[in-house]
């Protein structure tokens, strides 16, 4: 259900820039970390986390974030 298989880096980048995704997972990064300092930092960190363990992002099916 929350599998990222079949999604490329561009699609993952689009997912992590989705305002709903950002609102739901903003708590995962500290405002003082590089991911909390810039959009580029956020994108890099969250795509990395999705690839490492997509199960951490289980509030809704991950592909739903592509629709915005």
C-alpha positions as CSV (number, residue, x, y, z in Angstrom):
1,X,0.0,0.0,0.0
2,X,2.8,2.4,0.8
3,X,5.3,1.0,-1.5
4,X,7.5,3.3,-3.6
5,X,8.4,0.7,-6.1
6,X,7.9,1.9,-9.6
7,X,8.3,5.6,-8.7
8,X,11.3,7.4,-10.1
9,X,13.2,10.2,-8.3
10,X,11.2,12.9,-10.2
11,X,7.9,11.5,-9.0
12,X,9.3,11.1,-5.4
13,X,10.4,14.8,-5.6
14,X,6.9,15.8,-6.7
15,X,5.4,13.8,-3.8
16,X,7.6,15.5,-1.1
17,X,6.7,18.9,-2.5
18,X,3.0,18.3,-2.3
19,X,1.6,20.7,0.3
20,X,-0.4,17.9,2.0
21,X,2.7,15.7,2.3
22,X,4.7,18.7,3.7
23,X,1.9,19.4,6.3
24,X,1.6,15.8,7.4
25,X,5.3,15.1,7.7
26,X,6.8,18.4,8.6
27,X,7.2,17.1,12.2
28,X,9.9,14.7,11.0
29,X,12.5,17.4,10.5
30,X,14.0,20.0,12.9
31,X,13.7,23.6,11.8
32,X,17.5,23.9,12.4
33,X,18.4,20.9,10.2
34,X,19.3,21.4,6.5
35,X,15.9,19.8,5.6
36,X,14.1,22.5,7.6
37,X,16.2,25.4,6.2
38,X,15.4,25.1,2.4
39,X,13.1,23.5,-0.1
40,X,16.0,21.8,-1.7
41,X,17.1,20.4,1.7
42,X,13.6,19.2,2.4
43,X,13.3,17.5,-1.0
44,X,16.7,15.7,-0.7
45,X,16.1,14.5,2.9
46,X,12.5,13.3,2.4
47,X,13.2,11.5,-0.9
48,X,16.1,9.8,0.9
49,X,13.8,8.8,3.8
50,X,11.1,7.5,1.5
51,X,13.7,5.3,-0.3
52,X,15.1,4.0,3.0
53,X,11.8,3.2,4.8
54,X,8.5,4.1,3.1
55,X,6.6,2.5,6.0
56,X,7.3,5.7,8.0
57,X,5.0,7.6,5.6
58,X,1.7,5.7,6.2
59,X,-0.8,8.4,6.7
60,X,-2.2,7.7,3.3
61,X,-1.1,5.7,0.2
62,X,2.0,7.5,-1.1
63,X,0.9,7.7,-4.7
64,X,-2.1,9.9,-3.6
65,X,0.4,12.7,-3.2
66,X,1.0,12.7,-6.9
67,X,-2.5,14.1,-7.5
68,X,-2.3,17.8,-6.8
